[in-house]
Structure formats: structure tokens, C-alpha cells
Amino acid sequence: MQSEMPTLKELLAQREALQDQLEVARQRQAEIVLAEIVAKMGEYKISLSELMGHSVLAKAPVATVTAPKYRDTTTGATWSGRGRAPHWIADKNRADFLVGA
């Protein structure tokens, strides 16, 4: 006795049904994990701000934007003067590239 293989249409329907089941299971699991996180936050008195990394205890450096100090007149590229010098200014008189000079 030979068993028939499912048709493409049947396989696609099975895949869609499985994808729906996977999404429901993922949502259910995410709700459980979220409830656990909220419970732990309450247990340890962790605020949302602390959770997001805005804690007073967090001493992570804050990135700042520095105004450009030098500009390449050919390309318009700029450099703040911090860090490694770009190729267009390396080994040249930096005074020639000052912004506003």
C-alpha cells in the first residue's frame, strides 16, 4: 500500500496553521516573561528609568556632539579636532583648514 504525499496546497495550509500556532505561543510566552520582569522590578524596587539605563548609579559616558573645528575646502568634510586626524589634514598646516578662518 502506497501512501499519498500531500499536495503543495495542503503543505502550504499546514505551514500557515503552524505559523499561526507559533505566533500565539510566542505571544503567550512573551506575556509570561513580561510578568516575571515586572514582578522582579517590584521585588527589587527597580524603576523603569533604571531599567532603561538612566540610573543615577550608571556612570556610562555620554556621547556629545562637537562642532567642527576644521573643514576640507575641497570635499567639505569636517573634523572636530578630536581623535585621529583625517587623511585630508594629516601632515598639513591645520591653520589652513580652520572653520571661520
Backbone as a ProteinNet text record, in pm:
[ID]
protein_1_A
[PRIMARY]
MQSEMPTLKELLAQREALQDQLEVARQRQAEIVLAEIVAKMGEYKISLSELMGHSVLAKAPVATVTAPKYRDTTTGATWSGRGRAPHWIADKNRADFLVGA
[TERTIARY]
83.8	0	88.3	57.5	136.4	60.5	129.8	64.2	86.4	-14.2	-4.3	66.2	149.6	217	118.8	126.5	36.8	66.9	-34.4	-16.8	48.2	93.3	154.2	54.4	-70.1	-173.1	-192.8	-192.5	-208.6	-88.7	29.7	150.6	153.5	113.3	108.8	6.7	-106.4	-208.5	-155.1	-82.2	-22.1	81.9	161.8	263.3	197.9	91	21.5	-37.2	-95.2	-153.4	-44	71.1	183.4	236.2	243	289.7	194.3	65.2	-32.9	-13.3	8.5	30.3	159.2	262.6	389.1	370.8	297.1	275.3	197.5	95.8	17.5	106.3	187.9	277.9	381.3	434.2	533.1	471.1	351.1	282.8	255.3	210.4	181.9	309.4	418.3	545.9	596.7	581.3	625.1	547.1	417.2	336.6	385.2	422.5	472.9	604.9	694.6	825	808.2	720.7	696.5	644.3	552.9	500.3	612.1	703.6	816.4	908.9	932.3	1018.2	955.4	826.1	756.2	760.6	742.8	747.3	886.2	990.6	1128.1	1157	1106.7	1126.8	1062.9	943.9	877.5	952.4	998.4	1070.8	1199	1271.3	1398.7	1386.8	1264.4	1237.6	1318.9	1311.9	1380.5	1280.3	1315.4	1225.7	1244.1	1147.2	1156.5	1276.7	1301.9	1416.7	1547.7	1559.3	1680.4	1691.8	1579.8	1580.1	1627.5	1591.4	1629.3	1771.5	1841.4	1979.8	1999.3	1896.7	1907.2	1926.6	1995.7	2015.9	2118	2101.3	2199.3	2330.1	2319.2	2438.2	2514.7	2447	2513.3	2606.2	2730.6	2830.1	2883.1	2799.3	2840.8	2866	2969.4	2996.8	2885.1	2857.4	2753	2820.9	2779.9	2837.7	2790.7	2882.2	2847.3	2886	2812.6	2841.8	2926.9	3041.3	3132.1	3126.5	3124	3120.3	3249.6	3241.8	3363.4	3458.2	3585.9	3687.8	3763.5	3769.6	3842.9	3752.5	3771.7	3692.4	3784.4	3765.1	3837.8	3764.2	3829.3	3764.2	3732.2	3802.4	3778.7	3652.9	3640.6	3529.3	3419.5	3451	3353.1	3352.3	3438.8	3447	3493.5	3444.4	3482.1	3546.1	3614.9	3678.3	3673.9	3642.1	3629.5	3764.3	3867.7	3998.3	4025.5	3928.3	3943.9	3968.7	4046.7	4073.8	4177.1	4187.2	4285.6	4251	4353	4331.7	4297.2	4200.3	4167.2	4280.2	4279.9	4388.7	4403	4293.6	4299.9	4368.1	4391.9	4457.6	4589.6	4610.2	4731.8	4855.2	4955.5	5083.6	5069.3	4963.1	4944	4926.5	4936.6	4917.6	4768.1	4731.7	4591.1	4527.1	4606	4552.7	4485.9	4531.6	4473.5	4332.7	4294.9	4167.6	4069.5	4107	4019.8	3886.2	3779.2	3646	3636.6	3591.2	3573.7	3702.1	3806.7	3934.2	3947.7
-118.2	0	124.6	211.9	332.8	451.9	529.6	647.2	764.5	846.7	962	1075.9	1144.2	1261.7	1377.6	1465.7	1581.4	1672.7	1741.3	1833.1	1962.2	2042.6	2171	2256.9	2258.2	2337.6	2292.1	2160.9	2107.7	2143.9	2133.4	2167.6	2316	2400.6	2544.4	2575.3	2507.2	2526.6	2481.5	2370.1	2322.2	2422.2	2475.9	2573.3	2697.1	2744.8	2863.3	2836.8	2718.8	2682.9	2676.9	2621.5	2614.7	2754.4	2840.3	2976.2	3049.3	3028.2	3087.9	3035.2	2904.8	2844.3	2897.9	2914.1	2968.1	3110.4	3192.4	3330.7	3336.7	3254	3250.4	3205.6	3103.4	3053.3	3159.5	3231.7	3335.8	3448	3489.6	3595.7	3552.8	3428.4	3376.7	3374.5	3327.5	3321.4	3461.9	3555.9	3693.5	3754.9	3726.4	3777.9	3722.3	3595.8	3533.1	3597.3	3614.1	3674.3	3817.7	3892.9	4031.4	4037.7	3949.6	3945.9	3915	3824.8	3792	3913.4	3986.2	4104.9	4210	4234.7	4334.2	4291.9	4164	4114.7	4136.4	4106.2	4126.1	4274.1	4358.3	4502.3	4548.6	4498.4	4533.4	4478.8	4356.1	4291.5	4367	4413.5	4481.8	4634.1	4684.2	4828.7	4896.3	4836.5	4889.7	4973	5097.7	5185	5161.2	5207	5195.6	5274	5388	5471.1	5394.7	5325.3	5245.8	5131.2	5069	4958.5	5003.5	5125.9	5178.4	5234.4	5226.9	5270.3	5414.4	5478	5618.4	5630.1	5533.1	5529.1	5631.8	5679.7	5770	5694.2	5563.2	5481.9	5453.4	5459.2	5430.4	5545.4	5514.4	5617.1	5600	5552.7	5533.9	5669.4	5679.2	5807.4	5844.6	5971.8	6023.2	6083.3	6039.7	6091	6234.1	6318.7	6457.1	6488.6	6578.4	6621	6747.2	6744.5	6857.9	6929.6	7060.3	7139.7	7120.2	7118.9	7100.8	7219.2	7187.9	7290.9	7310.4	7203.7	7207.3	7161.2	7219.4	7181.7	7170.1	7061.6	7042.5	7123.4	7223.1	7310.5	7238.3	7131.1	7056.9	6971.4	6892.5	6798.2	6845	6940.2	6985.3	6899.7	6798.1	6711.6	6793.8	6757.6	6830.9	6738.2	6801.1	6728.4	6817.2	6758.8	6835.5	6866.6	6799.3	6817.6	6711.9	6625.9	6517.9	6387.3	6301.5	6170.6	6179.8	6071.9	6062.8	6160.5	6228.9	6327.5	6256.9	6308.9	6250.1	6271.4	6190.8	6195	6331.3	6403.6	6530.8	6642.2	6621	6723.1	6673.8	6544.7	6486.6	6543.7	6577.6	6630.2	6763.4	6838.8	6970	7074.3	7199.4	7309.5	7318.8	7286.7	7283.8	7423.3	7525.1	7663.5	7692.3	7626.7	7646.6	7588.6	7501.5	7433.5	7477.7	7575.5	7620.9	7672.6	7633.3	7680.5	7827.1	7913.5	8054	8134.5	8072.3	8146.4	8204.4
0	0	0	-87.9	-106.3	-47.1	39.8	95.9	2.1	-10.9	-99.4	-28.1	-102	-47.6	-51	50	48.6	-70.2	-115.3	-227.5	-177.5	-269.4	-234.9	-157.2	-202.1	-136.2	8.2	30.4	166	254	197.7	273.3	310.3	216.2	244.6	353.7	352.4	456	591.6	593.3	718.1	770.4	679.7	720.5	780.2	716.5	766.9	905.2	923.9	1053.7	1160.9	1125.2	1220	1252.5	1154	1178.2	1273.8	1256.8	1347.4	1489.3	1502.5	1634.1	1697.3	1616.5	1666.9	1718.8	1647.9	1689.6	1820.3	1834.4	1958.1	2073.9	2052.6	2157.3	2194.5	2095	2121.6	2204	2169.5	2243.1	2387.3	2404.1	2537.2	2621.9	2563.6	2635.1	2667.5	2574.9	2598.5	2714.7	2724.7	2835.5	2968.8	2971.4	3093.9	3135.2	3039.8	3068.8	3115.3	3051.3	3091.2	3234.6	3269.4	3406.5	3506	3469.9	3556.3	3574	3466.3	3473.3	3563.9	3546.3	3628.3	3775.4	3802.8	3941.5	4001.4	3927.4	3976.1	3997.6	3908.6	3925.7	4055.6	4086.5	4211.8	4332	4320	4430	4464.7	4364.1	4386.6	4377.2	4367.9	4360	4249.1	4131.7	4013.9	3935.3	3909.5	3833.1	3683.3	3607	3461.7	3410.7	3472.1	3434.3	3454.6	3568.1	3593.9	3493.7	3464.3	3369.1	3231.4	3194.8	3064.1	3062.9	3178.2	3181.3	3219.4	3275.3	3315.1	3465.7	3523.1	3666.7	3711.5	3831.8	3890.8	3910.7	3935.9	3959	3830.4	3718	3590.7	3555.9	3537.2	3507.2	3365.5	3278.4	3139.6	3076	2994.9	2929.9	2833	2828.3	2740.2	2617.7	2501.7	2377.5	2355.1	2317.9	2289.1	2145.8	2086	1950.2	1960.1	1895.6	1898.7	1764.3	1770.4	1647.7	1570.1	1437.4	1358.6	1375.6	1387.6	1402.4	1270.9	1191.4	1064.4	951	831	713.5	593	517.3	391.6	286.2	230.6	132.4	2.2	-26.3	-149.6	-141.2	-33.4	-22.1	71.8	159.5	258.4	383.9	390	507.6	626.8	745.6	866.2	967.3	1063.7	1173.8	1296	1409.6	1534	1597.9	1554.9	1616.5	1722.5	1744.8	1841.6	1769	1831	1773	1662.2	1588.7	1481.2	1368.3	1320	1212.4	1081.9	1007.4	878.2	778.4	674.2	575.3	508	491.9	419.7	499.7	630.1	710.6	769.8	765.4	823.4	754.2	832.4	784	709	739.2	675.6	784.8	749.1	843.2	875.5	998.2	1037.2	1033.8	1049.8	1046.7	912.8	807	673.8	662.3	754.9	747.4	856	937.3	1044.5	991.6	1057.7	1021.1	1064.8	977.6	1008.1	998.5	945.1	933.1	794.6
[MASK]
+++++++++++++++++++++++++++++++++++++++++++++++++++++++++++++++++++++++++++++++++++++++++++++++++++++

